[in-house]
Amino acid sequence: MFKKILIANRGEIALRIIRACKELSIQTVAVHSEADADSLHVRFADEAICIGPAPSNESYLNMVRIISAAEVSGAEAIHPGYGFLAENAEFAEICDSCDIKFIGASADVIRRMGNKSEAKATMKKAGVPVVPGSEGVLKDFAEAKRLVKDIGYPVMLKAVAGGGGRGMRLVESEDQLEMNFMMASAEAEGAFGNADLYMEKFIKNPRHIEIQVMGDRFGNAVHFGERECSIQRRHQKLLEEAPSPVVSEELRQRMGEVAVRGTKKVNYEGAGTIEFLLDEDHNFYFMEMNTRIQVEHPVTEMVYNCDLLKDQIRVAAGEKLEYKQEDIKPTGHAIECRINAEDWERNFMPNPGRIETLHFPGGPGIRIDTHTYAQYQIPPYYDSLVAKLIAFGENREVALARMRRALDEFIVEGIKTTIPFHRRLIDNEDFIKGRFDTGFLDRITL
């Protein structure tokens, strides 16, 4: 087991990693920007090193400074959390060349799964269902025009190196194809430095279902069921839950088996997520693989009574998975609301500033993952996450009741947050009955 781990991240995920390390008797090193000097992850780590000013490219994305901090502190491993360098193949390679263990997938796997067309082709070879579309990168507009005749409208044009909805265009008819091809290509070039596109059949009213997987270096892999992630705005998740209201035990087993097959195909090591689109007839299609821990991992931990961060660290240290698939059983239901520093009534406008008053909810079945406290200054430089509020109960009805209570108890003064949005959302009749998909928030008024 590692003796010391450097955490190349900030906020609640950095604090979450510190807690896992403490339970494993591992020393921790926090790195931070000047803007995060007062963050809780800096306070609770065993050591803390400032790696630069507030802008991410001068601190949390500065590989040289992070590696230097690891070498100076004597850290044997780096945990990247999520975001920033978590899915950066070059950073994983640099860690390896410096004899520092990167706690995550190998550089090769990160690169292969980060390329959407290659990831799709790899999963297809593993027998994972994929959305009908191009076999790889579209050579040009002429090829797109030929291919769409076989696929049929509507189709989606997607950036090969894409993410977060950028470089993505819906094309519903032939007269829209050329304009959207040019726009998606230009946007992909600007956002990712790669203009390559691929094409997929557009799945109407899909749900976003993801399967949590864990693999070790000995070829073992398991899954921890599914998470329902369909409540989104501009392809960004706002609320997640486990299990999904529409996934049966039989479907869960099939999706899990397929996800494990894909995980083994790429010799995956660590915590990862296979993401699927689920159509109205409950057919599921591979969308992408996230080669890191997810923001929404707590709902899985609550339902499966596990610690994914500790397991991720153990696997990175060379240990075998301690359990087999038949040992992993779900119990109850968990819901996570992302409490962001945003004014949801003004189109979710970011609202950084000082938290004047803060009171966290408590009671049975409530978990809070946060790095904030009263008088904490939410900086404008990073994501706007204030806290993750998780409610657990023996079924979805109980989890929803606890979430309503917790949201009513959650007091944040000094900044605007998404708490009022979540209060209205979980009282929506269609949401309560599980009748929603990824376009749900675009169709309703809360």
C-alpha positions in Angstrom: 0.0 0.0 0.0 1.1 3.6 -0.7 2.5 5.6 2.2 1.8 9.0 0.7 -0.6 10.2 -2.0 -0.7 13.7 -3.6 -4.2 14.9 -4.6 -4.1 16.8 -7.9 -7.5 18.4 -7.4 -9.6 20.7 -5.3 -12.9 21.1 -3.6 -15.1 18.3 -2.3 -13.5 15.5 -4.3 -10.1 16.4 -2.9 -11.6 16.2 0.6 -13.3 12.9 -0.3 -10.0 11.4 -1.3 -8.3 12.6 1.9 -10.9 10.8 3.9 -10.4 7.6 2.0 -6.7 7.9 2.5 -7.0 8.5 6.3 -9.0 5.3 6.6 -6.2 3.4 4.8 -3.5 5.1 7.0 -2.1 6.9 4.0 -0.5 10.3 4.3 -1.9 13.0 2.0 -0.5 16.0 0.2 -2.9 18.7 -1.0 -1.9 21.0 -3.8 -3.8 24.3 -4.1 -3.9 27.5 -6.0 -3.6 30.9 -4.2 -7.4 31.2 -4.4 -7.9 27.9 -2.6 -5.6 28.6 0.4 -8.6 28.5 2.8 -10.3 25.4 1.3 -10.9 22.5 3.7 -8.9 20.0 1.6 -5.8 22.2 2.4 -6.7 22.2 6.1 -7.2 18.5 6.5 -4.4 17.1 4.4 -1.2 16.2 6.2 0.8 18.5 3.9 -0.2 21.3 1.6 1.7 22.9 -1.3 0.7 26.0 -3.2 1.3 25.4 -6.9 0.4 28.8 -8.4 -2.2 31.6 -8.9 -5.9 31.1 -9.4 -6.2 30.4 -13.1 -6.3 26.6 -13.7 -3.6 26.6 -16.4 -1.2 28.1 -13.9 -2.1 25.7 -11.0 -4.4 22.6 -11.3 -3.6 22.0 -15.0 0.1 22.8 -14.6 1.7 19.3 -14.9 5.3 20.4 -14.1 4.3 22.1 -10.8 2.2 19.1 -9.8 4.9 16.6 -10.5 7.4 18.9 -8.7 5.1 18.9 -5.7 4.9 15.1 -5.7 8.7 14.8 -5.9 9.4 17.4 -3.2 6.9 15.8 -0.8 7.9 12.2 -1.5 4.5 11.2 -2.7 4.4 7.7 -4.4 1.2 8.2 -6.2 -1.1 11.0 -7.5 -4.9 10.8 -7.4 -6.4 13.1 -10.0 -10.0 13.0 -8.8 -12.3 14.1 -11.6 -12.0 17.0 -14.1 -8.6 18.8 -14.6 -6.0 16.1 -15.4 -8.1 13.0 -14.5 -8.5 11.9 -18.1 -5.3 13.4 -19.5 -3.2 10.6 -21.1 -0.1 12.8 -21.3 -0.2 13.4 -17.5 -0.6 9.7 -16.8 2.5 9.1 -19.0 4.5 11.7 -17.2 3.6 10.2 -13.9 4.8 6.8 -15.1 8.0 8.2 -16.4 8.7 9.8 -13.0 8.0 6.6 -11.2 4.9 8.0 -9.6 1.7 5.9 -9.7 -1.2 7.6 -11.5 -4.3 6.4 -9.7 -6.5 5.8 -12.7 -6.6 4.1 -16.0 -3.4 3.7 -18.1 -2.4 6.4 -20.6 -3.3 4.0 -23.4 -6.8 3.3 -22.1 -7.4 7.0 -21.4 -6.4 7.9 -25.0 -8.4 5.1 -26.6 -11.6 5.7 -24.6 -11.2 9.5 -25.0 -11.4 9.1 -28.7 -15.1 8.6 -29.2 -15.0 6.8 -32.5 -12.2 4.4 -31.3 -14.0 3.8 -28.1 -17.2 2.9 -30.0 -15.3 0.5 -32.3 -13.5 -1.1 -29.3 -16.8 -1.7 -27.5 -18.4 -3.0 -30.6 -15.7 -5.7 -30.9 -16.4 -6.6 -27.2 -20.1 -7.3 -28.1 -21.3 -4.1 -26.5 -24.4 -2.6 -28.3 -23.6 0.6 -30.1 -25.7 3.2 -31.7 -25.8 2.8 -35.6 -23.5 5.2 -37.2 -20.1 5.8 -38.9 -17.4 3.2 -38.2 -15.0 5.9 -37.4 -14.1 9.4 -38.3 -16.0 11.0 -41.2 -13.6 11.8 -44.0 -15.6 14.7 -45.3 -19.1 16.0 -45.8 -19.5 13.8 -48.9 -19.1 10.7 -46.8 -21.6 12.0 -44.2 -24.1 12.6 -46.9 -23.7 9.0 -48.3 -23.8 7.4 -44.8 -27.0 9.2 -43.7 -28.9 7.5 -46.5 -28.3 4.1 -44.7 -28.8 5.4 -41.2 -31.8 7.6 -41.8 -32.7 10.9 -40.2 -32.5 12.2 -37.5 -28.7 11.8 -36.8 -26.2 13.4 -34.4 -22.9 14.8 -35.5 -20.4 14.5 -32.7 -16.8 15.7 -32.1 -14.4 12.7 -31.8 -12.6 14.5 -29.0 -15.8 16.0 -27.6 -17.4 16.3 -24.2 -19.9 18.5 -22.4 -22.1 18.9 -25.5 -19.5 20.8 -27.5 -19.0 19.9 -31.1 -22.4 18.2 -31.2 -25.3 18.9 -33.6 -28.7 17.3 -34.2 -29.6 17.0 -37.9 -33.2 16.3 -38.7 -33.3 16.6 -42.5 -31.0 16.7 -45.5 -31.2 20.5 -45.9 -29.7 20.9 -42.4 -26.8 18.5 -42.9 -24.1 20.6 -44.6 -24.6 23.7 -42.3 -24.5 21.6 -39.2 -21.5 19.5 -40.4 -19.5 22.8 -40.9 -20.6 24.2 -37.6 -19.9 21.1 -35.5 -16.4 20.7 -37.2 -15.5 24.4 -36.5 -16.7 24.2 -32.9 -14.7 20.9 -32.3 -11.6 22.5 -33.8 -12.0 25.5 -31.5 -12.8 23.6 -28.3 -10.5 20.6 -28.7 -8.0 21.4 -31.4 -9.5 18.4 -33.4 -12.1 19.0 -36.0 -12.9 15.3 -36.6 -16.5 14.3 -36.4 -18.4 11.0 -36.4 -22.1 10.3 -36.9 -24.7 8.4 -34.9 -28.4 7.7 -35.3 -30.3 10.0 -33.0 -32.1 8.2 -30.3 -35.4 9.9 -29.5 -36.2 10.6 -25.8 -33.4 8.6 -24.4 -32.5 8.1 -20.8 -28.8 8.4 -19.7 -27.9 5.3 -17.7 -24.4 4.6 -16.5 -22.9 1.5 -15.0 -20.2 1.8 -12.3 -17.3 -0.6 -13.0 -14.1 -1.6 -11.1 -11.2 -3.5 -12.6 -7.8 -4.7 -11.3 -4.5 -5.5 -13.1 -5.2 -9.2 -12.8 -8.0 -9.1 -15.4 -10.8 -9.1 -12.8 -13.8 -6.7 -13.2 -17.1 -6.2 -11.6 -20.0 -3.7 -11.8 -22.0 -1.9 -9.1 -25.3 -1.5 -11.0 -26.6 1.6 -12.7 -27.1 5.2 -12.0 -29.9 7.3 -13.5 -28.4 10.5 -14.9 -31.1 11.8 -17.2 -31.9 15.0 -15.3 -29.6 17.3 -17.2 -29.3 20.8 -18.5 -27.1 21.4 -21.6 -25.7 17.9 -21.1 -24.6 18.7 -17.6 -26.1 16.5 -14.8 -28.0 18.1 -12.0 -29.5 15.2 -10.1 -28.6 11.5 -10.1 -30.0 8.4 -8.5 -29.5 4.7 -8.0 -31.1 2.5 -9.0 -32.9 3.9 -12.1 -36.8 3.9 -11.7 -37.1 2.1 -15.1 -34.3 -0.5 -15.0 -35.6 -4.0 -14.0 -33.4 -6.6 -12.4 -33.1 -8.5 -15.7 -32.1 -5.3 -17.6 -29.6 -4.4 -14.8 -28.0 -7.8 -15.1 -27.7 -7.5 -18.9 -26.3 -4.0 -18.9 -23.9 -4.9 -16.1 -22.6 -8.0 -17.9 -22.1 -6.0 -21.1 -20.3 -3.2 -19.1 -18.0 -5.7 -17.5 -17.2 -7.3 -20.9 -16.2 -3.9 -22.2 -14.1 -3.2 -19.1 -12.2 -6.4 -19.5 -11.7 -5.8 -23.3 -9.6 -2.8 -22.6 -7.8 -4.3 -19.5 -9.2 -1.6 -17.4 -7.7 -0.8 -14.0 -9.5 1.2 -11.4 -12.9 2.9 -11.1 -14.7 3.7 -14.3 -18.1 4.2 -15.8 -19.7 2.8 -19.0 -22.4 5.2 -20.1 -25.4 4.1 -22.1 -28.4 5.6 -23.9 -31.6 3.7 -23.1 -34.4 4.1 -25.6 -38.2 4.0 -25.0 -38.2 0.3 -25.7 -35.4 -0.3 -23.2 -32.8 -1.0 -25.8 -29.4 0.3 -24.6 -26.5 1.6 -26.6 -22.9 2.4 -25.6 -22.2 6.2 -25.4 -18.8 6.6 -23.8 -16.5 5.4 -21.1 -15.4 7.8 -18.3 -11.9 6.6 -17.1 -12.2 8.2 -13.6 -14.3 8.4 -10.5 -17.6 10.2 -11.2 -19.1 13.2 -9.3 -22.2 11.1 -8.6 -20.3 8.1 -7.1 -21.9 8.6 -3.7 -25.3 7.2 -4.7 -23.7 3.9 -5.7 -21.8 3.8 -2.5 -25.0 4.3 -0.5 -26.9 1.6 -2.4 -24.1 -1.0 -2.5 -22.6 -0.2 0.9 -19.1 0.2 -0.6 -16.2 2.8 -0.7 -15.3 3.2 -4.3 -12.4 5.6 -3.5 -10.7 3.1 -1.1 -11.2 0.3 -3.7 -9.7 2.5 -6.4 -6.6 3.2 -4.3 -6.2 -0.5 -3.3 -6.4 -1.5 -7.0 -3.8 1.1 -7.9 -1.5 -0.2 -5.2 -1.6 -3.6 -7.0 -4.2 -5.4 -4.8 -6.8 -7.8 -6.3 -10.4 -7.0 -6.0 -11.7 -8.4 -2.7 -15.1 -9.4 -4.0 -16.8 -11.2 -6.8 -19.9 -10.1 -8.8 -22.2 -12.4 -6.7 -21.0 -10.6 -3.6 -22.3 -7.2 -4.8 -26.0 -6.7 -3.8 -28.0 -3.5 -3.9 -30.1 -2.3 -1.0 -32.4 0.7 -1.0 -32.4 3.9 -3.1 -30.2 7.0 -3.1 -30.6 10.4 -4.8 -28.0 13.1 -5.2 -28.7 16.8 -5.8 -25.8 18.9 -6.9 -26.0 22.1 -5.0 -24.3 24.7 -7.2 -23.6 28.4 -6.7 -25.9 29.4 -9.5 -29.0 31.5 -9.9 -31.3 29.0 -11.5 -34.0 31.7 -12.2 -31.5 33.6 -14.3 -30.6 30.6 -16.6 -28.3 29.1 -13.9 -26.0 32.0 -14.0 -22.9 31.4 -11.8 -23.1 33.2 -8.5 -19.7 33.1 -6.8 -19.2 35.0 -3.5 -18.9 34.7 0.2 -21.2 32.2 2.1 -22.4 34.3 5.0 -24.5 31.6 6.7 -24.4 27.9 6.2 -26.4 25.1 7.8 -26.2 21.5 6.6 -29.2 19.2 6.9 -28.8 15.9 8.9 -30.9 13.1 10.3 -31.3 9.5 9.1 -30.1 8.7 5.5 -28.5 12.1 4.7 -24.9 12.5 3.5 -23.2 15.8 2.6 -20.0 15.9 0.5 -18.6 19.4 0.6 -15.5 21.5 1.0 -17.4 24.7 2.1 -18.2 26.3 5.5 -19.7 29.6 6.8 -17.6 32.6 5.5 -16.0 30.5 2.8 -15.5 32.4 -0.4 -16.7 30.5 -3.6 -14.0 31.5 -6.1 -15.1 32.4 -9.7 -12.3 30.5 -11.4 -13.6 26.9 -11.1 -16.8 24.9 -11.2 -19.7 26.2 -9.0 -20.3 23.1 -6.9 -21.1 24.0 -3.3 -22.1 20.6 -2.0 -23.5 17.2 -3.0 -26.6 16.3 -1.0 -27.4 12.6 -0.9 -30.5 11.1 0.5 -30.9 7.3 1.1 -33.9 5.2 2.0 -35.2 1.7 1.8 -37.0 2.7 -1.4 -37.4 5.7 -3.8 -40.4 7.1 -2.0 -38.5 7.2 1.3 -35.4 8.7 -0.4 -37.5 11.4 -2.0 -39.2 12.2 1.4 -35.8 12.5 3.0 -34.5 14.7 0.2 -37.4 17.1 0.6 -36.7 17.4 4.3 -33.0 17.9 3.7 -33.5 20.6 1.1 -35.8 22.4 3.5 -33.1 22.2 6.2 -30.3 23.3 3.9 -29.6 27.0 4.5 -27.1 29.0 2.4 -27.1 32.8 2.7 -24.8 35.2 0.8 -25.0 33.5 -2.6 -27.7 32.1 -4.8 -27.8 28.3 -5.1 -29.8 25.6 -6.9 -31.6 24.5 -3.8 -34.9 26.1 -4.9 -34.6 24.4 -8.3 -34.2 21.0 -6.6 -37.1 21.6 -4.3 -39.4 22.2 -7.2 -38.0 19.4 -9.3 -38.6 16.6 -6.8 -42.2 17.8 -6.3 -42.9 17.5 -10.1 -45.4 14.7 -10.7 -43.7 13.3 -13.7 -40.4 13.2 -11.9 -42.0 11.5 -8.9 -43.4 8.8 -11.2 -40.1 8.3 -13.0 -41.4 9.7 -16.3 -38.5 11.6 -17.6 -35.6 11.5 -20.1 -32.6 13.7 -21.0 -34.9 16.3 -22.6 -37.1 16.5 -19.5 -36.0 19.9 -18.3 -36.3 21.4 -21.8 -40.0 20.5 -21.9 -41.2 21.5 -18.4 -41.6 24.7 -16.4 -40.8 24.4 -12.7 
